[in-house]
Amino acid sequence: MKKAIVFGATVLGFMAFGQKTIVLDKVGNDKDAHGCKASAGYTYSQISHKCIRPFEQRIRLKEAKPAGSAAFMSGVIFSKDMKQAEIFLPAAKSGSMVLARQANGAIWKNGSYVLEAYKKDRYRLKKDNKIVYEQM
């Protein structure tokens, strides 16, 4: 019986010391370089210089033709002088993309992306001249 106890203790000792230590992050401990908590839906805005929730913005765009059953959402923020528009896309490396207003005033552009105002206070985002997001 004594040998069984010693053997069992030895096996448990090897098992305990052989285990890798796993350190879990605290829930909500996911701040980015700007202090924004992604788990709470926050991302950094380059225009407003603060953490915002894109889905809470006044102008919200919905993916025009989603590939699957779920459609992505995007928010739009304008600079105070309306010369820049910031859009928050899932594919954007920094979390957002800033577009510059063009000469006619109702179009903001960055590469192949174009945000245009149509109708009264309605917006849509085009990429390569195809509508990818529309205001809800």
C-alpha positions as CSV (number, residue, x, y, z in Angstrom):
1,M,0.0,0.0,0.0
2,K,2.8,2.4,0.9
3,K,4.5,1.7,-2.5
4,A,1.2,2.5,-4.3
5,I,0.9,5.9,-2.5
6,V,4.5,6.7,-3.2
7,F,4.1,5.7,-6.9
8,G,0.9,7.8,-7.2
9,A,2.5,10.8,-5.6
10,T,5.5,10.5,-8.0
11,V,3.2,10.2,-11.0
12,L,1.2,13.3,-9.9
13,G,4.4,15.2,-9.3
14,F,5.7,14.5,-12.8
15,M,2.3,15.4,-14.2
16,A,2.2,18.7,-12.3
17,F,5.8,19.7,-13.2
18,G,5.4,18.5,-16.8
19,Q,2.4,20.8,-17.5
20,K,2.9,24.1,-19.3
21,T,1.7,27.1,-17.5
22,I,-1.1,28.9,-19.3
23,V,-1.7,32.6,-18.5
24,L,-5.0,33.9,-19.5
25,D,-5.6,37.6,-20.2
26,K,-8.3,39.3,-18.2
27,V,-11.6,39.8,-20.0
28,G,-11.7,43.3,-21.5
29,N,-7.9,43.6,-21.4
30,D,-7.7,44.1,-25.2
31,K,-6.8,47.8,-25.5
32,D,-5.0,48.8,-28.8
33,A,-2.2,51.3,-29.1
34,H,-4.7,54.2,-28.6
35,G,-6.4,52.7,-25.6
36,C,-9.5,51.6,-27.5
37,K,-11.2,48.3,-26.4
38,A,-12.1,46.2,-29.4
39,S,-14.1,43.8,-27.3
40,A,-16.5,46.6,-26.4
41,G,-16.7,47.7,-30.1
42,Y,-14.4,50.6,-29.9
43,T,-11.9,51.6,-32.6
44,Y,-9.7,54.7,-33.0
45,S,-10.9,57.5,-35.2
46,Q,-8.2,59.3,-37.1
47,I,-10.5,62.3,-37.7
48,S,-12.0,62.8,-34.2
49,H,-8.8,61.5,-32.4
50,K,-10.7,59.4,-29.9
51,C,-12.1,55.9,-29.5
52,I,-15.5,55.5,-31.1
53,R,-18.0,52.8,-31.9
54,P,-18.6,52.9,-35.7
55,F,-22.0,51.3,-35.4
56,E,-23.2,54.1,-33.2
57,Q,-22.4,56.9,-35.7
58,R,-25.2,59.0,-37.3
59,I,-24.3,57.8,-40.8
60,R,-24.2,54.0,-40.9
61,L,-23.7,52.0,-44.1
62,K,-24.6,48.4,-44.7
63,E,-22.9,46.0,-47.1
64,A,-24.8,46.2,-50.4
65,K,-24.3,42.6,-51.6
66,P,-23.0,40.4,-48.7
67,A,-21.3,37.2,-49.7
68,G,-22.8,35.1,-46.9
69,S,-25.8,35.3,-44.6
70,A,-24.4,38.2,-42.6
71,A,-23.8,41.7,-43.9
72,F,-21.0,43.9,-42.6
73,M,-21.7,47.4,-41.3
74,S,-19.7,50.6,-41.5
75,G,-19.8,54.0,-39.9
76,V,-18.9,57.3,-41.5
77,I,-17.5,60.3,-39.7
78,F,-16.8,63.7,-41.3
79,S,-14.3,66.3,-40.2
80,K,-15.7,69.5,-39.0
81,D,-14.9,71.3,-42.2
82,M,-16.3,68.3,-44.2
83,K,-13.1,68.1,-46.2
84,Q,-12.5,64.5,-45.0
85,A,-14.6,61.5,-44.4
86,E,-13.5,58.5,-42.4
87,I,-15.1,55.1,-43.1
88,F,-14.6,52.0,-41.0
89,L,-14.3,48.8,-43.0
90,P,-13.5,45.3,-41.9
91,A,-10.8,45.1,-44.6
92,A,-9.0,48.3,-43.6
93,K,-5.6,47.6,-42.1
94,S,-5.8,50.5,-39.6
95,G,-9.5,50.0,-38.9
96,S,-10.5,53.0,-40.9
97,M,-9.8,54.8,-44.1
98,V,-9.8,58.6,-44.6
99,L,-11.2,60.0,-47.9
100,A,-10.6,63.5,-49.2
101,R,-13.4,65.7,-50.6
102,Q,-13.2,66.3,-54.3
103,A,-13.8,69.7,-56.0
104,N,-17.6,69.2,-56.5
105,G,-18.1,68.8,-52.7
106,A,-20.4,65.8,-52.7
107,I,-17.7,63.2,-53.3
108,W,-14.9,62.0,-51.1
109,K,-12.1,59.8,-52.6
110,N,-9.2,57.5,-51.6
111,G,-7.8,55.3,-54.3
112,S,-10.5,53.1,-55.8
113,Y,-13.0,54.0,-53.0
114,V,-15.5,56.8,-53.5
115,L,-18.0,58.0,-51.0
116,E,-20.8,59.9,-52.6
117,A,-23.8,61.8,-51.3
118,Y,-26.9,61.1,-53.2
119,K,-30.5,62.3,-52.5
120,K,-30.7,64.4,-49.4
121,D,-28.3,63.3,-46.7
122,R,-27.9,59.8,-48.1
123,Y,-24.5,58.2,-48.8
124,R,-23.1,55.2,-50.5
125,L,-19.6,53.8,-50.9
126,K,-18.3,52.6,-54.2
127,K,-15.2,50.6,-55.0
128,D,-14.1,50.4,-58.6
129,N,-17.4,52.1,-59.5
130,K,-19.5,49.4,-57.9
131,I,-21.6,50.1,-54.8
132,V,-20.2,48.1,-51.9
133,Y,-22.0,49.9,-49.0
134,E,-25.2,51.9,-48.8
135,Q,-26.8,54.0,-46.1
136,M,-29.4,52.1,-44.2
